[in-house]
Amino acid sequence: MDDERPARFEAAYDLAYGKITAYAVRRCDSPQDAADVVAETFTVAWRRVSELPDGPEVVPWLYGVARKVLANHFRGDNRRRARTAELDAELADLYGHSPDTEVELDAIGRAFRSLPDDDRELLALVAWEGLEREEIARALGLSRNAVRIRLSRARKRLSRALADAGVHVSTRARPAWVERSQGGAL
């Protein structure tokens, strides 16, 4: 087993490093914080190398570890900021048109940030990470059905927040991340 540990860890590292790094960068206030989160995530992976899933299954497992590392990282700060630049653009597509002004983009960002942390995390895992429901379920330690229900509720809360912010909601345009997260079905 000792000879197998480094190879098993290296395979997981090679497969997931870029994705976990991108995940951390989008959620941290500084590159140094992101680097700390990535390092701690892979430290946990090394310590628990015998528990690493095989092949592509390791990526959602590591997302779950990274999520817990981030929670520990932010617990002492008593604040958490969402990175919304990419999501703002996706949300603008979702709601039928590109915002004409920075004011509307700002309203979309505020609406997203007004959501509970769990809602933002679910929506970000779909939009930023491109995860399917099954992968989100593994990453968060939930059933696929729980993810479906929570994602539906998060979308409804986001729609209400956008409506309250005066952002026009259109049902005709649906970006790919919405289709992916719903398995292509309405």
Residue pairs with C-beta under 8 A, 6 or more apart in sequence:
1 50
5 49
5 50
8 49
8 52
9 45
9 46
9 49
9 52
11 58
12 45
12 49
12 52
12 58
12 62
13 42
13 45
15 55
15 56
15 58
15 59
16 58
16 59
16 62
17 38
17 42
19 59
19 62
19 63
19 129
20 38
20 41
20 42
20 62
20 63
20 66
21 34
21 38
22 128
22 129
23 63
23 66
23 128
23 129
24 33
24 34
24 35
24 37
24 38
24 41
24 66
24 70
25 31
25 34
26 83
26 86
26 124
26 128
27 34
27 37
27 70
27 82
27 83
28 34
28 37
28 70
28 73
29 81
33 73
36 73
37 66
37 69
37 70
37 73
38 66
40 69
40 73
41 62
41 65
41 66
41 69
44 65
44 69
45 52
45 62
45 65
52 58
52 61
53 61
57 138
59 135
60 131
60 135
60 136
60 138
60 139
61 138
61 139
63 125
63 129
63 131
63 135
63 138
63 139
64 138
64 139
64 140
64 141
67 121
67 139
67 140
74 80
80 117
81 113
82 112
82 113
82 120
82 124
84 108
84 109
84 112
84 113
86 127
86 128
87 112
87 123
87 124
87 127
87 128
88 105
88 108
88 109
88 112
90 127
90 175
90 177
91 108
91 112
91 158
91 162
92 98
92 99
92 104
92 105
92 108
93 173
93 175
94 173
94 174
94 175
94 178
95 108
95 162
95 167
95 168
95 169
95 170
95 173
96 168
96 169
96 170
96 172
96 173
97 168
97 170
99 105
99 107
99 108
99 167
104 167
107 162
107 165
107 166
107 167
108 162
108 165
108 167
110 165
111 158
111 161
111 162
111 164
111 165
111 167
112 120
112 123
112 158
112 161
113 120
114 161
115 123
115 154
115 157
115 158
115 161
116 157
118 150
118 154
119 150
119 153
119 154
119 157
119 158
121 140
122 136
122 147
122 150
122 151
122 154
123 151
123 154
123 155
123 158
125 131
125 136
125 139
125 140
126 136
126 151
126 177
126 178
126 180
126 181
127 177
130 177
130 180
131 139
132 180
132 181
132 183
133 144
133 147
133 148
133 151
133 181
133 183
134 144
136 142
136 147
136 151
137 143
137 144
137 146
137 147
140 147
142 150
151 181
159 169
162 169
163 169
